Amino acid sequence: MSDFLQRTLDGLLEAGPYALIGLGLTLSFGVLRRINLAFGATALLAAYVGSWLHVRWGMPALGVWLVVIVTTVAVGFYVEWVCFDNADQGTSSLRRQSQVGMDLRMDGRDATVMAASFALWMQLEQLAVNFQPNHLHPFPDLSSQANVQWGALNFRPDRLSVFLITMALMACITVWLKRSRSGLSLRAVASDSTAAHLSGFDVSRIRYAGTALSCALCGIASCAVLSMDGQVTPMFGMWVLLKGLTCALIGGLGSVRGVLGGAVLLGIAEAHAQSLWGALGRDATTWGLLLLALITQASHFPSLKSRFQGVQHG
């Protein structure tokens, strides 16, 4: 029983950085209506810049954190400008529907910007790899050297700190979205950008502000994870996208509290899977939860739902 509780506690504390990444993706996918596949590559490039400054110039941990967060936001602005700015200029016109893939009706603009963000994913990842060709790159190590004992359980203080910081950030963002003028403006733009523009909102400025918040959360989560590991590898970008997307889809796109629930579920499931089946079982559990979330979320999209109903009737 104590082993089960220990694994559950480990998974719960692992949910801290997962929730931050998932929250950033929720703001991007669920609130800003951005299908941004370059989200992970943005974090990878920023982490490589921070690692380079740490190794080459001996920059301390706090300086590296600030650089990584600022770089993540700057690269996020680049992705926003390349992929979404031109597409957003056409929101006042009637949206054309086109056939994409297996007769699925998908908005032509969304398909275009999703393809553009995939191309930027490849571009940013290649830029990072060319910038830092080695596989392992040091990152300021702030991990705890000893665990804290609590009865029959033990935990790492650094993971507990990240979890508590995540709870505080998510609470602040929830209040900001619901009660502040800027948060309500962001929600208004997400609901109907054309109506928001006609009401006098600066839609472009609000979207860039939302992008900055989304990327800053991703940068904070990246720093927290990498500082506990003490290194960054080329697979980090894919890791960010996979974990964040899984949490966001499990919790429901656009739901801050749902993201936290998705992160907790993912962390606990991974911890138990790794105990039972090792690292491969942990990865398989993550992919399985992502697939399940995608199937579940598909029922909320009318185009997919109508197709599934047609298959059932056939």
Steps between C-alpha positions, in 0.01 A plus 500: 500500500783739583656436157170588332471824700862587424451459127180702516679781685783497246251526215310779673814711540596427139174670398637847585701570183250301293223735610701813412573372150140386458374839616716673239360271230145553630541875460636441149256231381191558711495877556699654214377237250860429394596160356868560577705185445823701544431542873754238608767610252469854639586369848788292360667793325466721808646226721797461265567874516493486881730198506747669265517812717547287811786297351668769292473799732427342837165673536337420838173311531279807548643667189453182298137474614430858395665447161307179436166660586568814291629292207196274513272803480707655217495180294128469575448846352691388190270198462195722556616747235588236239209259548204691634515874425410474133234241568339720766466788255239299316276425795246762397435319173286191468692188596525251216464130573712252307547123486812394691625144526235227526197716416532685831369851480765729639539872478748586222668771703557271798649233275738755348624644828536151651720398207698823537554437871621148420752647253617743770530208742749340261677832438545588867606149596759491223625844600544383860682183396734692269562756773588229757599183308574277803233277651532600866529862613548610863234712665527666845432218747275601789383152591477390863782280624289322763139392540273606784356217707133523599400188684526207262515738202778717364508777241740741332468859627567643153203314350277608786608863447420481128160347577412777749618773261284344229195507727559867579548595133190314388290662772624847399434437131149369573414814696662720232299339218170530687526836675757728338423725204791364297400140574141564395631668184699190417193282547292736285750477215507121533120483489455720190790706369285685246248611763787598732657711224168674428465569873827692501745238625855500362483137391861474383642641823282272713606194303868585537445549874340154517789354303749660741321348800478158335869497408611640837324211677674258265834667575445476877408132471805435281732659752345305787534164322850560364631636831391178670662288225811714455507449123309548176485270196355535145195296608391768747283683246302187417470425873347845564246467219404144595453560874328835457264383228404190698418703813308763303291243310423289807386806694314659209642778287433837659453370856765610750379267774463221246867532406599447862283189518653371177852562629428317826349204312794485259763526773345230720434267206859537379643435847307175541568391142874552543495296821322213326649502150802731504577800278333350191182444697509860617529630143230263377266625773554861393428422135199289599350783708561745214324269254209452739472876551502561124223245447296653782551857382404404144138468613498876571584590139185498282686399183655196664183413687291500183753277328504252787120490500503440126739208544279353770185528285683349206 
